[in-house]
């Protein structure tokens, strides 16, 4: 399962701190193992049920959010220099984990 999670979440490997990287991965493994959703579901279900005919998948949306978070942090560092300290490992892990609980909360209705 760990390899499958890393396949859908290559951004986990952006986390330099090994302990935090492993905990982030463990959290996703736990969520998938305890969810009615499969890894395949995450790549096909819409990221929002509030958007009619939403074509953007849960994983596409989540990965894009992580990537944008990193891009924004880099831009902030460029613009603000030493005036701001950003722990990139915390930022990346937090962005990856922000919606992991949805896997436990979601339920399949009519397939």
C-alpha positions as CSV (number, residue, x, y, z in Angstrom):
1,X,0.0,0.0,0.0
2,X,2.9,2.4,0.8
3,X,4.1,2.2,-2.8
4,X,0.6,2.9,-4.1
5,X,0.3,5.9,-1.9
6,X,3.6,7.2,-3.1
7,X,2.5,6.7,-6.6
8,X,-0.5,9.0,-6.2
9,X,1.4,11.3,-3.9
10,X,4.9,11.8,-5.3
11,X,5.0,15.1,-3.4
12,X,5.5,13.2,-0.2
13,X,9.1,12.7,-1.3
14,X,9.5,16.5,-1.3
15,X,9.5,16.3,2.5
16,X,13.2,16.3,3.5
17,X,12.7,15.3,7.2
18,X,12.5,11.5,7.0
19,X,10.5,11.1,10.2
20,X,7.8,13.6,9.0
21,X,7.8,12.1,5.5
22,X,7.2,8.7,7.0
23,X,4.4,10.0,9.3
24,X,2.7,11.7,6.4
25,X,2.9,8.6,4.4
26,X,1.6,6.5,7.3
27,X,-1.4,8.7,7.7
28,X,-2.4,8.3,4.1
29,X,-1.9,4.6,4.2
30,X,-4.1,4.4,7.3
31,X,-6.8,6.5,5.8
32,X,-7.0,4.5,2.6
33,X,-6.9,1.2,4.5
34,X,-9.9,2.4,6.5
35,X,-11.9,4.0,3.8
36,X,-14.6,2.8,1.5
37,X,-12.8,4.5,-1.3
38,X,-9.9,3.0,-3.2
39,X,-6.9,4.7,-4.6
40,X,-8.5,4.4,-8.0
41,X,-11.6,6.2,-6.7
42,X,-9.5,9.1,-5.5
43,X,-8.3,9.6,-9.1
44,X,-11.8,9.7,-10.5
45,X,-14.2,11.1,-7.9
46,X,-14.8,14.9,-8.2
47,X,-13.1,17.0,-5.6
48,X,-16.4,18.7,-4.8
49,X,-20.0,17.6,-5.0
50,X,-21.0,21.2,-4.9
51,X,-19.9,21.9,-8.4
52,X,-22.3,20.5,-11.0
53,X,-20.6,18.1,-13.4
54,X,-17.2,18.7,-11.7
55,X,-14.5,17.0,-13.9
56,X,-11.5,17.7,-11.6
57,X,-10.6,14.7,-9.5
58,X,-10.0,14.6,-5.8
59,X,-6.3,13.8,-6.3
60,X,-5.8,16.3,-9.2
61,X,-7.2,19.0,-7.0
62,X,-5.2,18.0,-3.9
63,X,-1.9,17.6,-5.7
64,X,-2.4,21.0,-7.4
65,X,-3.0,22.6,-4.0
66,X,0.3,21.2,-2.6
67,X,2.2,22.3,-5.7
68,X,0.7,25.8,-5.5
69,X,1.5,26.0,-1.7
70,X,5.1,25.3,-2.5
71,X,5.2,27.8,-5.3
72,X,3.6,30.5,-3.1
73,X,6.1,29.8,-0.3
74,X,9.0,30.2,-2.7
75,X,7.6,33.4,-4.0
76,X,7.2,34.8,-0.5
77,X,10.8,33.8,0.3
78,X,11.9,35.7,-2.9
79,X,9.9,38.8,-2.0
80,X,10.4,38.9,1.8
81,X,13.8,37.3,2.2
82,X,14.8,36.8,5.8
83,X,11.8,38.6,7.1
84,X,9.8,35.4,6.9
85,X,10.7,31.9,7.9
86,X,8.9,29.0,6.2
87,X,9.4,25.4,7.2
88,X,8.8,23.8,3.8
89,X,8.5,20.3,5.3
90,X,5.7,21.4,7.6
91,X,4.0,23.3,4.7
92,X,4.2,20.3,2.3
93,X,3.1,17.8,4.9
94,X,0.2,20.0,6.0
95,X,-0.9,20.6,2.5
96,X,-0.9,16.8,1.8
97,X,-2.7,16.0,5.0
98,X,-5.3,18.8,5.0
99,X,-8.1,16.6,3.6
100,X,-6.9,13.1,4.5
101,X,-9.8,12.8,7.0
102,X,-12.3,13.0,4.1
103,X,-11.3,9.4,3.2
104,X,-12.7,8.3,6.5
105,X,-15.8,10.6,6.3
106,X,-16.9,9.8,2.8
107,X,-19.3,7.0,2.0
108,X,-20.2,5.5,-1.3
109,X,-23.8,5.9,-2.3
110,X,-25.1,3.8,-5.3
111,X,-21.6,2.8,-6.3
